[in-house]
């Protein structure tokens, strides 16, 4: 439930929402950029001590899941159907 989340959690959730939207619309490069943004913001919040331990573990797990899911998820590796 998002009612009692900190502003840092809401910011990370907004980035996750953008990643999901870009993946569902097949915007592969944008999804990769959003993943990089998510990782940067997450690391920044961890270094500053903005996230509680339980919350940090949750978003760390989400980050690892997206890294696996988006590995090789790019238009650059896509072969044209006519070749």
N, C-alpha and C positions, 0 to 999 in steps of 0.2 A: 504494500500500500504506500503510495507516494505522499501521504499527508504529512508525515513527520520526517521527511528526508532533509538532509542539509543541502545548502545551495551547491555544494561540491558534488554530492550524489546526483542532484537534479541535472547538473551540467554534464556529468558522465552519461546519464540516462539519455539526454538529448543527443549526444554524439552517437550512442548505440542506436537510437531511433533512426538517425541519418544513415548509418551503415546499413541497417535493415532495409530502409527505403531504397537506397541505391542498389543493393543486391537484388531486391525484388523487381526493380526496373532494368536490371542488367547493365547498370552503369558501373562497370568494373573498375575503371580508373578512379572514379569518385569514391567508391567504397574503399579502395586502397588508401586514398588520401585521408579519408575519415578514420580509418584504422590507425594510421600514423598519428593523427591528431588525438585520438583516444589514448594511445600509448603515451604520448608526450604529456598530456594533461594528467593522466593517472600517475605517472612517475613524478610529476611536479607536485601533485597533492600529497603523495607519499613522503617525498623529501621534506615538505613543509609540515608534515604531521597533521594534515587536515582530515584524514580519514581514520576512523576507529579500526581496530584490528579485524573484527568480524567483517566490516564493510570492505576493508582492503583485500581480504581473502576472497570475498565474493567477486569483486571487480577484477582481481587478478585471474581468477578462474574464467571469467567471461572473456578477458583479453586473450588468454591462451586458446580458448575455443575459437575465437575469431581468427587468430593467427593460423590455426590449422585449417579452418574453413576457407580462408582467403589465400592460402598458399597456392600460387600458380593461377590465381583468379585475375586474369588480365587479358586485355585485347591483344597485347603484343605477341602472346604465344598462340593465338588462335589462327588456324589455317583457313584460308578461304575455301569455300565449298566447291569451287570450280577447278581446284588443282588436284 
